[in-house]
Amino acid sequence: MNEIIDRIVQFKNSSTTQRLRQYYTTNSLMEIYGINRKEIRHTSFLKWLFNTKTVIAKPALKKLLDIIVTKLNTDTLNDELQQLLIIGNYEIDYWNTTENYSVNRGLVDLYVEITIGNFNIELIIENKVYSNEHDDQTQKYHDHFSKIKKNSEKIFLYLTPISSLELEKLIEPECCCKKFIQINYQIIVDKIIEPILSEGVNKNIEFILHDYLKALSTPVNIKQNNYKYMAISNKENELLIRFWEENEDLILKAVEATKENTHIEPEKRETASKIIELLNNKSEKVGAYVKRNLIFLFEQYKISDEEIMDFQDPEYSKITFGIQYPLLKKVVSRNDKPLHYWKDTIFANNEEYYLCCEWFEKENNNDRVYFENWLKSKSNS
């Protein structure tokens, strides 16, 4: 009993716990105004982010175009324009951002016109925050814009708060029109907001961006949805990981006690049982476990170019992960997928790769142990 008391006191006095408590008990302005889950307010923020009067608009737009070019099919854009966007050696000569752009008795959430040299680009962004598409909106918008301005390149985006894991599993976008590219708010945070903050901005913009990150990460409880938050910052994520590492034993004991306590509501005991099952990795196969963790590390840029080179070496992959094939193979052609690799590609430090799918978890061949040891070495480095 004394050991449990000591751990609870450590938990209470931990600097990580105190920092998280302070963070989660401080409301963002959107929360104070009661609009942190209002779709139109998030669209308004994006309009501000990409507005011509905002000093960070041009770099924000270039980062958005970086996101788009990694997700487009190779035959979607003009070849010359696509090469420009990939290389990044271009300037945005003109842009204009319109919120609630009227088309065919509908309103496009965000419409952005961009000029790069001789190329005109139209971005049509449909934003959904805890609401579903209605009246085939995306199909109507696609049909409308496909008939006008034939000399412009049109890009259709479908933005939702779906998690990165769920997004990665999608075979096609969730909207009616499959010509849209689906992205999530986590991508906006990881690829636009946080890089801009790291590059340095004035105090006013820094406050606005940090406050918006706080609004995105506030958990909400919506019965019709599985989403707990819209996106999470890297700093908050690192704090939460540290919190888990410091308190894993105490949390597990609390969950175990909840699972076994007959005086607690059955729903809470069932939730505790599911948590224990997940933490013991009983419901997640080793391949899915590996894929999920690697994608997260790549998205957070936690893996160096040197490591990525090692991952393509069969001997290194055998020694480090216990697998029979190189962990990664660079994509040469999507029409020529190698055997022993997942069909869906992943991006690592701006390069596209196939990921080995041959992972086993048997008594005499347990690749999970190899991978978990490697993960621990990453967290300790």
N, C-alpha and C positions, 0 to 999 in steps of 0.2 A: 504493500500500500504506500509506503514511504517513497518508493521509486516512482510511482505514478504521480504523487504529489510534487516531487522534485521536477518531473518532466512538465507538469502543468505550469509550475512557476517559471521554468525556463521558457516555455512557450509564451507565457504572458509578457516576459521581459525581453524577449528576443527583438533585436533591432529590425529584423525582417518583418516580424509580426506587427510591430508598431508602425513601420512605414506603410505596410498594406492597410492597416486599420485607418491611418490618417488619410491615405489615398481614397479609400472606399467610403469614408464618412464626409468627404468634401464633394459637394455637388458641382457639376458643371453648370454653366449658364442655361444650357438647353434643358437640363433637369429642373432647375429653379423655375423656369418658365413653363414647365410641363410639356415640352415639345420634343424631347429627345427621341421619340419614336414616331414623330410626324413626318411622313414621306416628303411632303412639300418643303419642310425645313431643311432636310438633308439635300434636296435638290438645290435649294437656295444657297447652301454652303458651297456646293460644287460650282454653281454659277460664279460665286465670289472667287473661288480658287482659280477658275479659268477666265476671269473677267479681264478685259484690256486695261482696266484701271488698277489692277492688283500687280504689284511689282514681281510677285512670284509666278504670275500666270504663264509666262512663256516657258520657263523651265518645267512647270507643272504639266503643260500641254505636251512638251517633248517627252516627258516621262510617260505620259498616257499613251503617246504614239509608240513608245518602246514596248509597252505592255501589249498593245494591239498587234504589232508586227510579229511578236512571238506566238500569237494565237491564230493568225490568219492562215488560210490555205494559200499555198504559193501562187495560185492562179487568180487570186482575188483582186490584187492591185496591179496597176501598170508596173512592168518590170523595173523601169528606171526609178520610179518613185519608191518602190519597195527596197531597192538597193540603197537609195538615199537614206531611208528610214533605218535600215539595218546598220549602215555604217555610222550614221548620225552626223555626217558632215553637211549640215544644212541649216538655214535660218528660216524662221517663220516670219514671212513678210507682212501678213495680215491675218487677223482672226477676230471673230465676233461671236459672242455667246448669248443665246436667247433662252430664257426660261418659259415654259408653257407655250411652245411654238404651235400655232394653230394650223391643223391640217384635217381635211375631210371630217369636219364636226368632231375632231378629237384634239387633244393637246399633247404634243411630244414634251416629255419632262425637260429635256435639255437638247438644244440644237446648236452645234458649233460649226462655224464656217472657217476654214483655214486655207491660206494660200502659201505655198512653198515654191518659189520660182515660178515655173509655168504650170504648176499643178494646183488644182483646187480640190479640197477635201471637205466632205460633209460628214460630221459625226452626229448620229441620231441615237440618243441615249434614253432608254426607258428604265426608270428607277422604281423598284418595288421594295418597300419596307413593311414586312408583315402583312402584305395584301397580295391578292392574286390578280393575274391579268384578266381583264373582262372585255367582252365584245371583240375578241380577236384583234386587240390593239396593234400588236407587233406586225401582224400580217397587213393590216390597213396602212400602217406607216411605211412598211417596206414597199408595198404596191404604189403608194403615192410618190415616194422619192425616186423610185425606179423609173418613173415616167417623165420626170423633169430634170433639167440641168444635165443633159447627156455628157457634157464636157467635164464633169466632176467625178471624183472617186468617192463612193458612198460606203461608209462603215457604220454598221448597226451594233450597238452595245446593249446588253441586258444586265443591269446591275442589281444584285440582291445581297442580303446579309447571310447567305448560305456559308457554311464553314468551308475551309480550304479542303478538308478531307472529303466532304460531300461533293464539292465542286470537281475535285480530281476524278471522282468516280463516275461523273455524268458522261453518258455516251453522246448526248446532244443537249442543247439548251432547253431549259424548262418552259420557255415561252412558246407561243403558238407558231411563230415563224422561225424556222430553223436556220435562217440566214443570219440571225443575230449571234453575236459572240457573248457568251455569259461570263461575267467577271463578278467578283465579290468585293465587299468593303475592306477585307483584309488585304487584298492586292493594292487598293488605293492607299492604305496605311503603309504597307511594306515598300511599295515601289514609287510612291509619290510624296506622301506627307513626311515620313521619317527621313528619307534622303534629303529633302529640302531643309528640314530642321538641322540635319548634320552639316549642311553646306553653309549655314549661318544666315540668319534673317534678323530684321529689327525686332525690338522688344514687343511691339504691338502685335506683329504677325506671329511671333513666337508664342505669345499668350493665346491668341486665337486658335492656333494649330494644336497646342497642348490641351486647351479646353475642349476642342472637338474630339481629340483622342479619348479624353475622359468620358465624354458623352457616348462614344461608340462602345466603350468597354463596360458600361454599366449594365449588370445583369438584369434581365426582365423575365417575368413569369407569365407567359402567354399559353393558355391551355392548347390552343390550336397549333402551336408551333414547338419545335424542338430547340429553337435558337435561344441561347442564354445571353449572348452579347453579339454585337454586330461585327466588332473587330477588336483586336487587342494590340497595344504597343509592344515593342521589343523590350523596353525597360520593365513594363509591368509583367510581361511574360517571364523575364529573368527572375524577378522578385518572387513570382508564384512558384517557379521551379525550385528556387532556393528555399522557400517556405516549405515545400513538399519534402525536400531532402533533409531539412532540419527536423521536421516533425512527422516523418512517415510512420514511425513506430507508434506515436501517440494517436495519430489519426486512425491507423488501422485498429488499435485497441478500442477506440471510441466507436468505430463502425461495427466491429465484432460484437461489442457489448449491445449495441442497438439491435443487431440481427438476432441476438439470443434473448432479448428482453420481452417477455410476454405481456408486460404492462404497456408496451408501446404499440401504437396503431399498426395494423397489419401492413398498410401501404408503406409505412416508413421502414418496417422490418424487411419488406420485399426489396425496397430500394437499397438498403444496406447489403442484402444478399447479392444483388446485382453488382454493387461496387466491389465487394470482395471477389466475386467471380472475375470481373474485369481486371482487377489488380493482380490476380493470379494468372492472368493471360489465358484462361481456359476457353474463352469464347473467341479469341482472335488468333487466327492461324499465323504461323511464323512468317510466311510470305507477306501477308497483309501488314503484320507488325513491322517488318523490315522496311517495306515500301513507305508506310506512314511516317516513320521516324526519319528516313533518308530525305523524303520530300520536304519535311519540316526543316531539316538542317540546311538543305540546299536553298530553300526560300529565305532563310535567315543569314545566308552567306557565311555559314559556320565551317565550311569545308574549303580548303585552299586548292589552288590550281595544281599544286604538287601532289596533293592527295588524290585529286581526280585523275591525274596521270597514273598513279599507283593503282587506282581502281580498275584501270584498263589492262593491267598486267595479270595474267592467269596465275602466276606463282604467288604474287602478293595476295590475290583474292583467296587462293587456297589456304595460305598460312594464316591470314587475318580472319577470314569469314568461314573457312571450312568448305567452301563451295567449289565446284569442279570447273567453273567457267569464269571469265573476267566479270567483275561486278557491273561494269559499264561498258557499252560499245557505242561509239559515236555514230549518229545517224548520217548515213550517206544518201540513202533514198528510203522514203516511207513505203515504197512499193517492194522493198527487199528486206523485210524483217528477218533477222537471224533466228534460228532455233534456240530454245532455252531462254528466251527473253519475252517480257511482257509486250503486248502490242502497243499499249499506250506509252508514249515517250515522256521523258521528264527533262527539265532544264536545270543545268548545273553551271553556275557562273556564266550565264548567257550562251551556253552551248547545249545542243540537243542530244540526248543519249537514250539508248535502250537500256533497261534495267533487268538484270538476271532474275528469272522467276523460279530457278531450281533451288528451293530451300526445303530442308527436311528437319523433322523433329522426332527422331527415333532414339531408342535406348543406346544404340551403337553409332548413331550419326545425328547429333543434335546441333544443328547450325545456330539455333537460338542462343546457345551458350556463347559461341564465338561472337555473335553480333552484340549481345549484351555486354560482354567484356570490352568490346571496341567502344560501345556507347559510354561506358564508365570512364574509359581512358580519355574520351572527348570531353566529358564533363569535368574531369580533373585537370585538363591541360589549360 
